[in-house]
Amino acid sequence: MNGASFQGSQGRAYLFNSVVNVGCGPAEERVLLTGLHAVADIYCENCKTTLDYLPQTHTHDHSHRTRILTF
């Protein structure tokens, strides 16, 4: 787990370098609090519940680069 204070779509969020039993949906652009971002929903492989979103490799703001490819 990467220690940092982040806000997810459901509240407080944590970043992980790897996870298990989590699937990733298709990428789409969404307007978030910090602007336009390419994200993909992540979900539980067992029950298919959407957990949150995963930032994708292209972002318009380089200050968000630390979150790319972390869960």
C-alpha positions in Angstrom: 0.0 0.0 0.0 1.3 3.4 -0.9 0.8 5.8 2.0 -0.9 9.0 0.9 -4.2 10.9 1.3 -6.4 10.5 -1.7 -10.1 10.9 -2.4 -12.0 8.3 -4.4 -15.5 8.4 -5.8 -16.8 6.8 -2.7 -14.7 8.7 -0.1 -11.2 8.1 1.3 -9.0 6.1 -1.0 -5.8 4.1 -0.8 -3.3 3.2 -3.5 -1.9 -0.3 -4.0 0.8 -1.6 -6.3 -1.0 -4.9 -6.8 -4.4 -6.4 -6.0 -6.1 -9.8 -6.4 -9.6 -10.7 -7.6 -10.1 -7.3 -9.1 -11.2 -6.7 -12.8 -10.9 -3.6 -14.9 -13.5 -2.2 -17.2 -13.0 -0.2 -20.4 -11.3 3.2 -20.2 -13.4 6.3 -20.6 -12.9 10.0 -20.0 -14.7 11.6 -17.0 -14.7 15.0 -15.5 -13.5 14.6 -11.9 -12.9 17.3 -9.3 -9.4 17.9 -10.7 -10.4 18.1 -14.3 -10.8 15.7 -17.3 -9.2 12.2 -16.7 -9.1 8.9 -18.5 -10.3 6.3 -16.0 -11.6 2.7 -15.9 -13.9 1.2 -13.3 -12.5 -1.6 -11.2 -14.7 -4.3 -9.8 -14.7 -7.4 -7.7 -14.2 -10.5 -9.9 -16.4 -12.6 -7.6 -19.5 -10.4 -7.1 -18.9 -7.9 -9.9 -19.5 -4.9 -7.6 -17.8 -1.7 -8.8 -15.2 -0.7 -6.2 -13.9 2.6 -7.7 -12.0 3.7 -10.7 -8.4 3.4 -11.9 -6.6 6.3 -13.6 -5.3 5.3 -17.0 -2.0 6.1 -18.7 -3.0 9.4 -20.2 -3.7 12.3 -18.0 -3.7 16.0 -18.7 -2.2 17.0 -15.3 1.2 15.7 -14.6 0.7 16.2 -10.8 -1.5 13.1 -10.9 1.1 10.8 -12.5 1.7 9.0 -9.1 -1.7 7.4 -9.3 -1.4 5.9 -12.7 -1.1 2.1 -12.7 -1.8 1.9 -9.0 -5.1 0.6 -7.6 
